[in-house]
Amino acid sequence: MGQLTFKYSADQQYQLDAIDAVCDLFRGQEFLDARFMTDLAAPTQEGIPGIAAPAQQQIFSVGHANGLRVSARQLEENLHAVQERNNLPATRDLTGGRLRDFSVEMETGTGKTYVYTRTIYELNRRYGLTKFVIVVPSVAIREGVRKSFESTKSHFEGLYDHTPLECFVYDSSRLGAITNFAVSSSIQVMIINIGAFNKELDKDAKKGVTNIFHRPSEKLIGGRSPQELVSSCNPIVIIDEPQSVDNTAKAQHAIDTLNPLFVLRYSATHRKRLNMVYQLGPVEAFQRHLVKGIVVDSVQSQADLNGAFVRLDSVDNKSGYAAKLTIDSREERGGQKRKRVTVRTGADLYQKSNENADYEDGWIVSNIGTEPGQEFVEFENGTYLELGESHGDPESDAVKRAQIAETIEDHLDRQLRLRPLGIKVLSLFFIDKVEKYRVYEGKGGDWRKGEYAQIFEDEYRRIAGSQKWRRRYERAGVELPQDPEPLHAGYFAQDGKGKFKDTKESASTNADTSAFELIMRKKETLVSLPDGRDPEKDVCFIWSHSALKEGWDNPNVFQICTLVETRDTLTKRQKIGRGLRLPVNNEGERCLDPDVNVLTVISNESYRDFARGLQREFEEGGYRFGVLSPESFTSLVLRGPDGGEEMLGHERSKRVYETLEERGLVEASGSKRGAIKPELKAAAEKGEVPLPEEVADVEGVQEQVCGIVLHKAERLQIRDKSKEVEVELEKDVSADPAFQALWERIRQTTRFEMNVDTDDLVARAVEGVRQMPRVKPVEVLSMSAGLNVGDSGVSANEKSVRTSLVRTDAAHVYDLPDPLSELQDRVGLTRGTIARILEGSGRMGEFKVDPMTFLSQVAERIEAAKNQVVAKGIKYTRLPESQWYTMDVLAVNDLRAYLGQNAWEPLHHKSLYSYVVYDSSSIEKPYAVALDRAEEVRVFAKLPSKFKIDTPLGSYNPDWAYVEEGEDGHQRVYFVVETKGKQRGQNRPTEEAKISCAEKHFEALDLGDDFHYDVEVEYHYAHA
């Protein structure tokens, strides 16, 4: 088998929304190739025998730059339209008099790098933009971005018809790439560390400009500096993790020296949100299963109060040097209690501990260090503690051993469960000292295993050799390796002699590059199943440095264990970030099953403390849980009596919010303003949220408002491994005659044929296009300028600027796209059908006003019309019995769930499964409880995801199947039910179309009068 290749999906809607959010900012931008001239000295023939060296000639080279011809007002209107669409506040950040910076927020693991890479291609396709600079804060992120461009290259070539794109990492020793960046007309992408060009720009009297990026070079066109050539191109600057890039005035100035056309800022944790255009928060990412779910496996021990225990918790120098220590204090009534004390130089722990005799031997503070990164406390007896480090804690070693053992247990369990899916399982250990993994002896390269490596191998041999795991693997027919040595490897920075070395906390120097290159280079190898040929594929336990806290990850990390002795430099969010990405199988395909996609954090703190701490970190990063804002409802869809649709918009959304505030249903002031009160959540669950008069009676608004309130009220789901249960099929229930009769009805399968009424489709689409908002003329800037070429670089002297509107009859400086081809790609209809729709709409005159906006709006209306006619024109035919579902589809294999979080245990013996696993605690769980309590319900089942009905809009999985039985015990009614938060006809058009298709499917099966398919919000006894 060859090298595994990651496969990428091109139709992830949330990623497309993020891309459109940026690209739609520049609606009205003309295709523009701005060019500039610069001098280039021609090479001489000096040194060639028999040929005289001519005088050096001066020739000129053409440079290609980005150009933007949209007025500030048009740009601001576009910005507000995008923000309204994405439920974001309308902002105006006129930095330096320019509307320039735009922010995209995407949770870690959701494909941020993929999104901005595809945005580059899309900006080129729509607007002809070609010059891009990606600025990163560290070597880690730089190597991650480089690797991403390599692995997505063939994917994007397929999507964008092999549009050429050249990507390179800035290297001061290879400046030829900078020249190519300036003169090439193809897409150019430069990746650069902020540290490579944010040095002071002032010239040193003796040394001149020391930073190579700002230093003129004979290797470049006209002896220019890299900065001069790059800035002449007006690049679009993409900042990856801006909170770590331009967080100083010097760094901001450095970004300005690039002369960016505009700046795109991508992060999961923005400190400053400049013109936010798209936001995918943590709750939504977890709820939509875009990342792995989180389970906390807590490993703790009871405190051992024997001996002198001291832990350094914190230091400060606010009013003199001070430290906070945890020690064992003697209590008046006997015994000891662990407590925290504040000490200064000269403090005696014997006194602080209420004369605990364990602290009589020189436990007097002699020195305290408060410098960041070098915090410590020292005692007269020679004991020296760094931040977070403890002395006299026999439990610490025991806990770490237990953490390692628990990680191995979790790993073996997950490995056994996922092997049939072709998914390799990786476990990651973070440590803060290389010597804990590998100890070098003498000046040579000799080394021995460190403490943790030895513990790991000892524990692995013990666990893998136990009867429990041998038998489990033997029953599954899977070989369980007994030798741990080939299974683990270290990924650390290396010195010049190849020795592992500790990584600095910043992890941004070239000395650390080796660690990241190793991790990135091995990414595909690490996720490949062992094949007996490549020993590196056997590695499944990874050891890495805790300072490598961002910029890299691996999709198949399922367990993360942090073993640190001093200060834990990793935040909880950074820890989970290394393993949140969805896993891939041995074919490089993403696994989308939320039951599989679970990340376990092996923690030495309680589940509650971990969950509380992680939520606090999200809130410190700016994300607010359970909070509404005036713009929360802007994208709600209003449907008029004529079938037209429009968004609620900022102003009406604000009035909905103010109504809730006036009724006391959200917090009205202070830091908690907008927080959802229990009364509002209860009202939303009942579908009775108070609304302002102007929208109170508009169809569908109440349901949409309730849905948003309930969505915002959701908390971040972190699961407690101690609550884990295994879901099993209840064989007695599956064998019950009532269920068997139900199963014989619903296990039948069908195929569908489409016979769409084209005239109906065209009529609906024409009406939709007629009702769409008017496409407004676009403002563009008309500029004239003179170019100067001098020793300081290429500059443009602006002579005049004029704002004008594009007229529908105006000649354009670019070729208009073919509307039929563009729409054919988007909506999948024939050119003839599309032409009928456009001609019948009477709106084609607006195409020339703003082609991209016109086509986008038309495509939306055609898709809506398609959804309306699909179910009408579909015909299902029953397949032969040999193709029907069998009971195997109902089987569950090692399905794990978590009581009280996504699982509920039925009280009566009539559920098909031992636990009901639910997605929604406000809809599905109450429905399950109602079915279980209802005396007339004989058996019920939450249908597994493998039970599907094919539709033209994708597979559809109904929620419930159950049987109601009359008092005589004979008359039965069979049900398949879809549970929604809204009644039939109030859901999204695609959902409604799928439900209509499901109706046609069951009609084709001719299941009789005692079978019903329906949509319900809550359970109602329906037996007659």
N, C-alpha and C positions, 0 to 999 in steps of 0.2 A: 504493500500500500504506500502511495506517495505521501508527500507532505500535506498535512491537514490545512485546509483553507477555510477561513471564516466566511460564512455567507451572510449577506445583509439584506434586510427587507426594505423595499422602496416605498411601501404604502402604510407606514406607521402614521396614523392621522395626527397625533400630537406633535410629531417631528415636522410634518408638512405644515401644520399650523404655525410652528415657530419659524419656519423658513418664510412662509407668506407674510408673517408679521413684519419681518425686516424688508422683504422685497416690495411689499405694498407701500412702504414709506415713500418710495420714489416714483409713485404713479405720475406719469406725465414726463418722465425723464426721456430725452431723446437718445437714440443710439449715437454715441459720440466718441471719436478717437482723437483726443487732443494730442498734438505732436509738438515737439520742441527740437531745436537744432543745437548741437554742441560740437565743438571741434575735436578732431581725432588726428594725432600725428601719424602719418603713414610710415610704415617700417622702411628702413634703408637697406641697401644692398652692400653695405660696407663689409669688407673682409672677403668678398668673392673675387678670386684671381681674375685679372684682365678686365675688370669692370670698375670704372671710376665711381666713387660714391657721390651721388647727386645731392643737391641741397634738400634738406628735409621739407617735404610738402605738407601743407596744411589742408586737410580735407574735413568734411563735416559728416557727422552721423546723425541719423534721425532717431530721437527718443520718443517713446510712446507713453502718454500719461492718461490718467482717468480724467473725465470731465463730467460736470453736473450742470444741467440746465433746467433746474426747477427753482422757482422763487421761494423765498423764506415763508411767505404766507401759504403757498400751496403745500410746502413741506409740513408746516404746522397743521394744516387741515388733514393731510394724510395721516400724520401722527395721531391726531385725536380720533380719527375714524378707526384706526387699528386698535387704539386703547379701548375704545367703546366696544368693539367686537370681542375683546378679550377681558372684559370686566375689570379694567384698570383705570385709575384716576387720570384725568387729562392733565398733563404737565407741560411746563415750558421751561426748559433749561437753556437759556441763551448764553452759553459759556463764551465769553469773549465776544459777545455780539453775534454769535453764530449758533444755529440749532444744529449741533454736531454729534453729540454723544447719545447712543441708544443702548438700552440694557435688555438682555434676555436672561431670565432666571430659570434654570433647569436643575432638578435634583440630581445628585451624583448617581451615575449608573444608567441614566436614561438616554445617553448618546449625544451629549453636548458637542463633542468634537465632530461627530458625523453631521450634526445639524449645521455647524458653521462651515464645514467643508462643502456640503451640498449648497449652502447659501452662496458660496463663492461661484459655483457653477451656474446657479440660477441667476445671480446678478449679471453674470456675463451673458447668459442666454437672453435675458430680458432687456438689458441696457448696454451691453457691450463693454462693461467694466473689466479691466484685465490686471490691475496691479494691487496686490494684497500683501500686508505685513502682519504676521501673527506674533504678538509679543507675549512672552510667558515669564513667570517669576522664577523658575528653577529648572535645573537640569532634568529633574524627574518629569515635569510636564513637557518640557521640550522633546525628550525622547519618546514620551507617549504620543505626542502630536505627530512626530516623524513616523512612528510605527503605524499610526492610524492612516496617514496618507498612503503608505505603502500597501497596507492590507485592503484599503477601499479602492485602490486604483482601477482594477478591472471592473468593479461594480459600477463606478461612475462613468467609465468609458462606455459601458453598455447603455447607461441611462442617457448619456449626452452625446451619443453618436461619435465617440472617439475625439471629442473636443480636446485639443492638446493642453495640458497643464504641467508646468514645471515647478517642482517644489524643492527647496534646498534650505539647509540650516546655515545661518550666517557663521562663517569661519574667517577670522581676521587674516589667516595665512593663505586663504584662497579667495582672492577678491575678483577673480574673473566672473564669478556668478553674479556679482553686483552689476557689472557692465551688461551682461545678458539681461538682467532684470530691467534695465533702463531701455535697451534698444529693441527687445523682443516685442512683437505684437500679440503673442499668445498669452494665455493666463500665466502670470508669474506669482509665486507664493514664497515669501521669505519668512522663515521661523527664526526668531532672535530672542535671546534672554534680555530682560531689562538691564541686567548688570553689564551687558556688552556695550551699552551706549548711554547710560545715565550718569557717567562721570561728569565732573565739572567741565564746562566748555571754555572757561577763561584760559587764555594762554599763560603758561608759566614763562617768565622772562628768560629763563635759561633753557628749559626743556621744550618749550612750545607746547602744542597740544599732544598730550601723552596718550589719549584714548584713540585707538586706531580708527574707530568708526568715524571720528570727527577729524582725522588727520589727512591732509592731501596726500595722494599717492601717485607716483608715476605709472603704476600698473593700471590706473583707471583712466577713462576718457578725459583728455585735457588736464591730467594731473589733479582731478577733483578728489574730494573725499567721498567715502561711501554714503555719508549722510546727505551730501549735496546731490548725488545722483538719485538716491531713493526719494528725497523730498521733491525733486523735480517731477516725479511721476504722480504726485498727489495720490499716494496709495490709500486704499481703504485699510484702516488699522483695526485688527481684531485683537482684543485683549482677553486672554484666557486667564481667569482668576484675577480680576482687576483689584480686588481687595488686597492682593499681595504684589501687584505690579505698580500702579501709580498712586501708592498710598503716602507719598512724600512730595513736597514741592519740586524737588530735584527730578524725580521720576516723571512728574507731570510736564515739566519743562522739556524733558527728553522726548516725550511723546509728541509735543508740539514741534520739535525740530524735524519730525518726519513729514510735516506739512500735510496731515491727513485730509482727504476729501471728507470723510466722516469716520467716526469711531464706533465700533460694535463691541459691547462688553458682555462677556458670557461667564456666568458663575452660578453656583448653587447658594452662595453666601455673600451676596453683595453687601458691602458696608454703606455704600452710597448708591441709591437707585436713581440713575439719571435717565429720564424719559423711558420708563419701562414699557416695552412693547409686547412682551410675552412672559408668562409666569406659570411654571409647573412646580407646585410646592410639594413638600414631602408627603403630606396626607394623600393628595391626589395620586402621586406616584405609587404609593403603597396600595391604595384602594383599587387602582386600575391594574395592579399587578405588573407594572412596568419595571419593577425591580424585585429582588427577592424579599420575602417576608423575614422578620427578625424573631429569633427565639433566643432567650437568655438562659444559659445553663449555669446556675450559681453554685460555686464551690467555695464554701466557707468553713471555718472551724471555730470552736469556742476558744476564748482567750485563755492562755496559760499564764497565770499570775505568779508563777514561781520565778525567782531571779529578777535582775534589774532590766526592765523593759523600757526603752526610750525610742521614740519615733519623731523625726523632724517633720512637722506638718507645714510650716510656713515661716518666712522671715520678712521683716520690713525695716525701713529706716525713716519712718515718718516723723518720729520724735525720739531719735536715738536708736541705736541698734537693738533689735528685739527679735525673739524667736518664739514660736508656739510649738510646744512639745506635748506628746502624749506619754504619760507615765502611769505607774501603778501607785495609787495613794492608799494609805492605811485608813480605815474607818474607825470611828470612836467605839463602836460596838463589836469590833473585831472583824477580821477579813480585810480584803482589799477590793478596790474598784478602779477601773481604768478611767482616767480623766485627762483633759487637756489643760495645760498651764502655760502662762506667758513668762519668759525668762529674759534677763539681760545679762551682760558680762558680770561675772562674780556670783550669780545665783547658785545656790546649793540645793540640789535635788532632794537631799535628805530632809531639808526643811520644807520644800515644796510638796513633798510626798507625805507630809504629816508624820515625819520621822520613821519612814519605812527603812528598816535596817539594810535592805538590799542596796541602798544608795549611799552607804557610808564611805565607800572606797573611792574617794576622789571625784565624785560626780558634781564637780563645780565648773560652771561655764567659763571657759578661758577666752573664747573668740567666737564671733558671729560674722558670717559673710553674707551680704545682701545683693551683690552684683548679679544681674540677670544671667542665668546659665551657670553661675558659680556660687549658689547659695549653700551654706554649710553652717554647722555648729561644732565646736571643739571643746573637749573637757580636759581638766587637769590630769586625769588618768590616762590621757592619750587617745581616747575614743574620738573618732572623727565621723560625722554623719553628713551626707548630702541630702538635699531636699527629697523627702519621701522615703528615705532609707531608715531602717530600724535596727536596733541592737537588742540582743537577748530575746529574740522571738522565734522559739523553736517551731512554732506553728507555721511561720512563713515558709520554711522549706517544705513542710508537710503539705501546705496548701498548693505550692507550685508543683509538687509531685502529683498531687491529686488533679490539678488542672491538666497536666500533661496526660495523665491516665484517662481522664474524662474525654479529652480531645481524641485520643486513640479509639476509645469506645464509640464515640459519636461517628468517627470517621469509618470504622469498620461496618457499623450499622448502615450508614448512608451509602457506602460503597456497594454493599450487598443489594440494597434496594434499587440503585440506579444502574447497576451493571447491565441488566436486560435492556435498558433504554440506550445503551451505548454511550453513557455519560461517565467520564472519569471524575473522581472526587479528589479535591485538593484540600489540605488543611494548612493553615498559616500560623506560625508562631512569631510574635514580635518580641524581641529582646533589646536591651539597651546597652549591652556590653558584649562584644564579639567573643571575649575570653570565656563567656558562659557556654559558648558553642564550640570554640576551637582555641586551644592554648598553644602558642608557639614557644619553643624552647631553644635558648641560645640564639646566636646570630644567623644560623642557617635557616633552612626551610622546614626543619623538623617540627612536627606538631603532634598533639594528642587531643583526644576528645575532651571538650569542656564539660562542666557539671551538668548542664541541661541536656547535652547530647547523650551523655552516659545514662542519665535518668530516662530519657526517651527510649533508648535501646533496651534498657532493663525492663521498663514497663511494657514495651511492645512485645518482647519475648514472653513475658508473663501472661499478657492478655491474649495474644494470638495463639499461645500454646494451651490455653484453657479449653476444657471440654465444651463449654458453652459456645465459643466461637468456632472451634473445629467442627462441631456437629452442625451448626447453622450453615456454614459454608459447604460442608459435604452434602447436606440435604439439597442445597441449591445447585450443586454441581460446579462450584466455583473454587478455584485454587486459592488458598490463603497463604501468602508468603510468610515464612517463619523467620527469615533473616532480615532484620530491620536496616542493615547498613546500606543497601542500594536504594532504600525507599525514601531517604531524607537527604537534603542538600542545603547548603547555605548560599544565600544571595546577598553578598555584602560588597562594599567598595573594596578595592584592592590597591596596595601600594605598588611601587615600581618593581618589586620582587615577586609580585603575585600573592602577597599575604593579605588575608582579610584584615580590614581596619575598621575602627569605629567611624561612624558618619556624623558629621556635625549636624546640629539641629536644623540649620538652614537647608542643608542638603542641596546646595546650589552651585558648588564649585566643580571644576573639571575633575578634581580628584575623586569625586563621587560618581562620575559618569559611568565608570565600569559597572557599578551595581545596577544602574538602570538599564544599560545596554544588555546586561546579562538577563535581567528579568524580561525585557521586551523581546530580545532575540529568541528566548526560549518559550515565548507565550504559546505558540501553536504546539510545540513539543510537549509542554507541560499538560495540555488538555488532551493529548493523544493517548489512547489506551495502550498498555504494554503490548509489544508484539514479539518479544524474545530476541529481537535483533538490535534495537537501539536501547542501550542501558539508560539513557536519559529519560526515556518514556516511563521507566519504572518509578521515577521520583514522584511522590504524591504528598510528602510532608515538607513544607517550605519554611526555612528559617531566615528571617530578615531583620533589619535594624529598625528600631522604633522611630528613628529620625526620618526614615523614608515614608513620610506620612501622607503624601498626596502625589498625584500625577501618574500613578500606575495602579493597575489592578489586574485581576485575572478572573474571567467569568466563572470558572469552575471552582473557586474557593467557596467551600460550604461550611468550614469551621474556622474561627479566628480565636486564637488564645494569646493573650498579652501577658508576658512574664517580665516585669520590670522591678528593679530593686530600688531605684532612686525616683526622681520625679518622672511621672508618666507624661511624656511630651505629646502623646496622642490624645486628642479629644475623642469622645465616644463616637462622634460623627465621622471623624477620620478613620477610626477603627472599622466601622461597618462599611465605610466607603470602599475599602479594598476588596470587598466581596459582594457588593450589591448587584453587580451586573448579571443579567440573566445568563444561565449556563448554556453551553453548546455540546452537541453530541459529537461522535467521532467522524461525522460527515461535515462538521462545521456549522450545523443548523441550530438555531436558537430553540430552546425548550420553553414553551409558553404555559406549561401546566403549573398553576400556583401551588398545588400540593407537592410538587417536586422542588419548586424554587424557594427554598428556605435556607437562610443563613443562621447558623448557631454561633453565638458569642459565648465562649467559656470564660466566665467572669469570676473574680474573687470578691465580688460584692453581691448583695441581695438583688433579686429580680426587681423589686420595687425601687431600690436606689439607682440601679442602672437605668430603668425606664424613666424615672423622674429626672435623672441627670441628662439623659439624651434629649428629653423634651425641653429642658431648660436651655440646652445648647441651641436647639432649633429656634427658640424664642429669642435668645441673645443674638442669633444671626438675622433677626428681623422678621421671622415667620410667626404669626399670631394664630394660635389655635382657638377655634370656637368663637370667631369674631366676624361680624358683618361690617361693611363700610358703605358709604353712599353710592359707590359704583358697583356693588355686588350683583345688581340685577340688570345691568345695562344691556346684556345680550339676550334677554328674554324676547321671545318672538310673539308679536301680536298679529293675529289673523283677522283681517277685516271681513265684512259680509260678502265682499266681491271676490274673496279668495286671495287677495293680496296680502303680503307679509311685510312687516317692518320690525326693527329692533325697538325695545323700550327706550333705550338711549340714556344718556347721563342725567338729564333733568328729571325725567319721570322716575328713574331709579332712585335718585336722591329723595324724591317725595315719598316713595315707598319706604325708604329707610327712616325718614323723619316721622312717618306715621307710626312705625314700630317704636321709635324713640319716645314719641309723645305718649304712647300707651304704656310705657314703662316695661317694655319687653326686651330691651337691650340696655346696657349700661350707658348712661347719658354723658358722663364726664370722667375725667381722670385718665390714668394710664390704661384702664380697662374699658374705655369707651368702645361701644360696639359689641361687647361681649354678650353672647346669647344667654338669656336667662332661662331657667327650667320651664317657665310658663310659655315662652315662645316655642321651645322644642315640643312641648306637649300640644300646643295649638297646631303646629305644623304636622305632627303625627295624625291629628284629627282632620287635617285639611281645612282649618278654620283660622288662618292668619289674617288679621285686619289689614285692609288695603285702602288707599285713597280712592275717592269716588270715581275719578276719571278712568281707573282701570279695574275697579272692583267687579264690574259685570262683563268684562271682556273675556271671551272664551279662552280657557287654558292658562290664564295668568295665575290664578290661585294655585293650581297644581305646580306650576313652574317655580313660584315663590317658595312654596312648601318644600320642594325638592332641594332648592339651594340652601334653605335654612337647615334642613336635616344633613345635607352634605357638609356644610360649614361646621355643624355641631360635632362632627366626628372627630375623635382623637386619633393620635398616631397609635397603630396597633403593634405593640411589642408583646410577644408571647412568652409565657413562663413554661420552661421545659418541665417543671415539676407538675404542671397541669396536663401534660401530654397524655393522650389516650390513643389506642389503636382502634380504628373503625373496622368492624367486621360484618359480614353478611349474616343475618339471622336466618338460619336454614329452616327453622320451623315456620317462620313467616313466609319465606319464599315457596315453601311446599304447601301452604294453605290453599285450599281449593278456590277461595275468593281471589287471592292474588294470581293464581295460575290462570283463572278465567280472564282476569284483567290483562295479564301478560300475553295470552294468546291473541288478544285483540291488538295491542299496541306494538307487538314485535314485528308486525308486517312492515315491509319497506316498499318504497315507490321510486319511480323515476319521473321527471317532469319534462314536458315539452312546452315551448313558448309559441304562442300565436297572438302576437301583439297587434292590436288594432291600430295601425299606423295613423289613420285619420284621427282617431281619438287622441293618440299621443301628440300629434302635431297640433291639434286644437287646444289641448291643455297647455302645451309648451308655448304656443303663440300667445295665449291669454296671460301666462306667467311673465313672458318677456314684455308684453305691453304694460304690465303693472309694476315692473321694476323701476327703481329710482332713476331719475334723469341723469345721464352722464354729463358732468359739467366740463366746460372748457378748462384747460390747464394753463396756469401761468408758467412762463419760462423766462429765463434771463437772457438778454441779448447783451453781449459784452464785446468790447474791443480793447485790445491791449498790445503793448509793444514788448518784444523780447530783448533782453540784454544778455549778452554772453561775456562774462568777464572772469577775472581771476577768482572772484568769490563765488562763482557758480552761475547758474542760469536763473534769471529773475524776470518777472513780468510786471511791467508798469501799467496799472489799470488806467485807461483813459476815459471810458464811459461805461455806465451800466444802465440798462433800460429794461423795465418789466413790461411784458405784453401778454395778451391772451392769444391762444392758438385758435384761429377761426376754422370752422368746418370746411371752408373752401381754400384754406391756406395750403401752400406747397410745403411739404415736409422735407427735412434734410436727411431723412432715413426712409427706407422702403417699408411700406405697411405690410404686416404679416398677412398670410392667406387665412381669412377667418374660417373657411370650411375645413382646412387641414388642422388648424389649431383646435377647433371644437371637436373634430372627429377623434383626435387623440384623447380628448378629455371625457367625452360622453359616450363614445363607442357606437354612434349611429352613422348611417351612410351619408355621403355628401349630399345626395338628393333630398333626403329627409331634413337635414340641417338647412339646406337652401330654402325649402318650403317654410320652415319655421322663421327664418330670418326675413324672408320676403313678406310673410303674412303678418309679422309683428309691426311693420311700419317704423322700426327703430334703427334701421341700418345707417341712417344719416349721422348717428352719434358715434359710429365706429371710428371715423377719422378724428373725432374730438379727443378720444383717449382709448386707443385700441385695447390695451391690457385690461382696463377696468370694464369696458364693454363686454369683452369675451368672458371675463370672470363672472360677471352678473348673468350673462346669458347661459353659461354652463350650469350655474346653480339652479336656474329655472327649468332647464331641460332635465336635470337630474331629479328634481322634485316631480316633474310630470311623469318621468319613467317609473318612479316609485308608486305613483297613483295607478298606473295602468298595468303594472307587472302582474299583480294578483288577479286582475280581471282576465288576463289572457293566458294564464297558466293552466295546464292540464296535467294531472298526475295519473299514472298508471301503476297498478300493483305489480310487483315483481314476483317471480316464482318463489315458492316456499324455501328453496335451497339458498336463497339470498336474504332471508329474513334474519333478524337478530336472534341470537341464542342467549341462554342464561349467562354465558361467559361475559357478556357486556355488562352485567350487573355485578360481577365479582370485583372485589377490592383487594389490592395487593399492598400490604404495608402502608395503608393510608393513615397518617397521623393527624390528629386535630387537638385542639386545646380547649378544655372545659371552661365555659364562661367567657371565652373570647371568640371562638368561631365554631364551637361545638356545644350541643345540648343533649342531655341523656333523657330519652323518653321514659315516662313513668309506667306506661302500659305496654304490654307485649304485642304491639301491632305495627311497629316500624320495621321496614325491610333491613335497616342497618342498626347496629347497636348504639350509634350516636348519629344525630342529625348534624351535618356540617352545613353551615349557612354563610352566605356572603354579607347579608344585611341583618343587623340586629333589630332594625325597626320594621322590617317587612317580612323577611323569610322566617326568622325565629318565632315571632308571634303566630305565624301561619302554622308552623310545625306544632307549637303548643296547642293551638286550637284543634288541629286534626287529632292529636293524641288524646285530648280530653273529650272530644265529641263521641258520645255513646254510639251513634249511628255509623261511625267510621270503623270498618272491620279491619282493613290493612291500609297502609300508606307508604309511599317511598319518595324521597328526594331523588329524582332521576339523575344518574351519573352523567358527566360531560360527554362520555362516549356515545350516549343515546342521542342521535341527531336526526334531523329532517333536512334534506337538501332543498335549498331555494336558490333562485337566481341571484339573490343578494348575499349568499353565504350560508353556511350551516346554521341551523337553529336548534337549540336545546331547550325543550320545555322543562318547567321546574318540578311539577308534582304529578304523581299518579296515585289515585286512591279509590277505594270501594266503599260505598254507603250501603248499609243493609237494613231492611225494614224490620219491624218488630216481630214479624212471623219467622224471621231468620232465613227466608228464601228469596224474597224480592230484592234484587241488587241493582245498583246503578254505578256505572264505571265512569271515572273522570280522569282527564288530563288537564291540568290547570297551569297557567302562566301567572305568576304573581308579579305585579307591578305597583309602583307608588301612585299610578294614575289609572283611571278607568279607560276602557276601550275607546279609541278615537282621540285620546289626549297625549299619546306618546309620540316620539319622534317619527317622521314619515318612514324611515327605514325599518324601525321596529314594528310599526303598524303593518307595513307591507309583508314582513316575515310572518306575523301572526295570521294575516290573511292567507298566505301560502300554506301555513300549517292547517288552517281550516279546510283548504282544498285537498290537502294530503289525507286528512281523516275522512273527508267525504268520499274520496276514491276508495277507501277501504270498506265502506258500507257496513259499519259496525252496529247498526240497529238503533232503535229508539232509546235503549238503555245506556248509550254511551254519549258523553258530552265533552266537548273541548271548549274552554272559556278562559277569560282573563279576569282575575279578581285582585282586589286590594286586601281584603280580609276574608276569612272563611265564613260561608253561609251554608247552613243545612239546606240542601236542594232536593232531597229525596221526596218523591210524591207517592 
